[in-house]
Amino acid sequence: MTERQTLKTRAGDIILDARKAAFLPSSQTLLVADMHLEKGSYLREVGRSVLPAFDTQDTIARLRDLADAYNPARIIALGDSFHDIHADQRLSPEASSQLRAIHSENCKLIWILGNHDPDIPSAVSGERQDHVEIDGFLLTHHPHDHAAGINICGHYHPKAKIGSRAGSVTAPCFAISEDRIIMPSFGTFTGGLYVSDPAFVDVMPDLGAVSLTYHDRLFTIRYETQEQTY
Amino acid sequence: MIEVPAKIEHWFTDQNWRIRDYQRSMVEAFERRQNTLLIAPTGGGKTLAGFLPSLIDLSDKPDGAPASLHTLYISPLRALTNDIERNLNRPVDDLNLPIKIGVRTGDTKSYQRTKQRKTPPDILLTTPESLMLLLSYPDAEHYFSNLKTVIIDELHSFATNKRGDFTSLALSRLKTLAPGHIRFGLSATIADADSAAKWLGPTGSPAHVLEVKGDAAPRIQIMDPETRYPLGGHNSRFAVKEIYKAIKTANSTIVFVNTRAQTELLFQQLWQINDDHLPIGLYHGSLSRERRQRTEAMIASGKIRAVVSTSALEMGIDWGDVDLILQVGAPKGVSRLLQRIGRSNHRMDEPSEALMVPCNPLEAVECAVAIKAIDAGQRDGEDYTDGAMDVAVQYIVNRACAGKFKKRQTLNEIRSAWPYRNLAKSDFDLLVRFAEDGGYALRSYDRFSRLNSTSRGYEISTPQQARRHRMNIGTIVEYAKLKVRRFPNMKSKRGRNIGDIEERFVMGLAPGDTFLFGGEVLRYHGVRDMALEASPAPKRTPPKVPAYAGGMMPLSTFLADGVRTLLADSQNWNTLPEQIQNWLTLQAQFSDLPQEAGVLIESFFDRGVNVIVVHSFEGRKVNMALGLLMTRRMETLGFKPLTYSITDYALTITSMEPVEDVESLLSEDVLSEEYEMWVVEAPMVKRSFRKIATIAGLTEQRLPGAKRTMKQVTFSTDLIYDVLLKYDPDHILLRIAREEAERDLLDIPRLRNWLADVQGRVTHKALPHASPLSIPAMMQLGKETVIGDAKIAILERASHDSQAAMRLNKVQEFINDRETNS
């Protein structure tokens, strides 16, 4: 059973799911970020990796599982859904049709455009948006301040390392502050940026807590000092 | 006795040498066309014995005879080939013999390669990898057609591993191309000459064995330092003053250590106290070719007083007048130690001098056991296994690069290599199919289609595939590496490559960090164009040490048994330094001594966790496997194991709950019940999969035309492993990976025997705290492996702590609010 946790924010409830997704109950919206579809084939093309990754199949299969579980009114992908602008040429027909199958009367697919995918392959259905605002939630790819509500964004692939005398664990995480939640990357084949990295600290100097996703479990840890979490 | 041409006899006399009987026997063997394995102690003129017949045969070569390859010499070390070239050219030049000698290794420049392929030398010195590359060209058939002799040097050092499998396949191919040639194997003294002879001869006709006895026994001592021995770890700092003193007493010393990181550390430590400015050098495989060759030349010409080295300098024919060998750290094997000691006084009749510097008490015991074994003329046993399948795949593709082949013929060729004598037809078919299209799950990817099946046999699918294959020939799989580019200072624009370094280590560096490389402390600037850029750091900056991979040498079974025997009986302790004897006495008083049969297990409570130490003395692989299985069982039984760590001698497990009935954890059924579970998850299998995928050509270390500016992407073979497990669980590579993990990473056969032996003979001591014998094992803490569920426990603990703190904060907020409101 996958763990979920409800986070109360000033814009309303948000459910964090250990499968690296989030759900907004008030608007029945499922959120995922940074799927990087066809990253495996991209790496192969530029000669950096040679094995088939099956990463696209896996990512889409997991997205379908989530859609089945939440039965959302809409799914919003927070950018970098496709790894590069030529991804559509490599997207297999099965993958396209699976994506089309997710998009339906009852469930709208909305693609927020990211830096990797300023354009979404035309074979893929669904709206294209720069950003979306629902209730008090501002959904973007890059962080964007929202005066009264909460910004939910992607782009940074946050991960955190928890140390102890018995060893350490590194896992992708939701990075949470007063007014912003940065989502973990949903893609099967993506790396991460430590929340302690100076580049991340610049973006979220007021990081309050991390919620690590590990083996279908969620572990929320307050982010206080460098000594405890790094 | 056979006649040697007078001018060659004279040349020997002029050098104050005489031709030895066994060297003449090799000339006879050549005349009789007899495959021969020459076993002789190091430094006995063994290499010359291998070449003498060829020199004689070539000495009356008529002028103007067409250039053709007469003798092929294969060495496991490329450094050796340069050395041999130097030494062979002496008689050739002195006697003005019409013999051309060429070297062909990974270091050979491309214009030289082209020249060699056009006009072959009479004698070609090469490595197994370069030979396989030559065999991959269509002209190999012509190139090798007049071959008379193949000489395989230092055969003992690689016949039992994958590189040996690889070489045996190349030899087999040569036999097809030039059926008339013979094989000479040269080997140091070994325990199992019969198997080595079988390996050398084609399947079914073992080579003739010519064994030379009678080396003077080396004089070996264990250093008894005035300082205290460290109780664990492998750092030689405590003895560096005495190492330096020993270097000063000798003319020329080689200081052997066991890992590359240790060479850097010790080199640094020696220079810190080098008040006499002795020329002390550094040598290991990560340094640039220029630097290695420079150091080699300095040793050969006697310009260096000491060189700190890894096993890279273990072999060679002449390192000048080295008169002292220092072995820092445990020897790990008797044969290895002898090989190292043989580097000094490279003449057979004089004893070699060696001084051993163990770095912890158990290493001292190991040293004493090794010395005793050498005195008694004993050697480690060799372990011949069936040829590796991933290597066979590589061979099949290599064969296809050279031209079309028929399956039946190639299967026969492979089977005539002794390690592959039992290769099943069905397995061979699977391997060919894998080379053809990658197997079921990978079929749709062009990349994996390396062979085309035609009516006239199999051929390589595209020229790109041939190119890709040739760039990745070999069996040595290394972590991705970056060049190290050294700039004289921070602002300088002109850098120079000084070696290479594991990418893994680079990922842990931030700009400004310092590290030891090539004997100096460097400051890291950044990575550009696939190179790490750095400049010398200001003096007295504490460095991070490069984390070189693959440093661990396995402890030989023979030595492990010896250590246990020595410990068991205090009568034997007189060969140990006094400090170590006292340490053992303390162990006997506080707990117990491990006995020859059975196993000693100690348990105690230490800093908040329960600790179990199993003193198996069975080597890292067995301890690793035992750790995986025991912790799994402890998890089932609810003892909440946290971590385990291993040394060659012991396995240490920490757990939340104490274990009373330790013996039950060691019952033989762990190998059936827990083992099945392990096979499914198996981090070890993933590890061996990575190597196998590389050797079998599924993924590669070097890529043609990889863009230099591209960001380094660390590719996860783990992910692919998972994918294959899901979509193609019967994939041939998965099977090979499982088999190999069982044998090479975990040594399940050895574990099975050991478990059977200790049944009913477990001595369990519950102690108030760690015993002397357990302390070295405890010092591994911090390097331990966290068990699967323990990772969850760590996260749970952290999140509970965090939630508790949040609750307390809520209390505080509540009080604050109440105060504000009131």
Interface residues (C-beta under 8 A of the other chain):
Chain A: L43 R44 V46 G47 R48 S49 V50 L51 P52 A53 F54 D55 D58 I162 S164 R165 A166 G167 S168 V169 A171 T188 F189 A209 L212 Y214 H215 R217 F219 T220 I221 R222 E224 Q228 T229
Chain B: A441 L442 Y445 R447 R607 G608 V609 L642 T643 T654 A693 L698 T699 E700 L703 P704 G705 A706 K707 M710 V713 F715 T717 L719 I720 V723 Y727 E784 T785 V786 A790 K791 I792 A793 I794 L795 E796 R797 A798 S799 S802 Q803 A805 M806
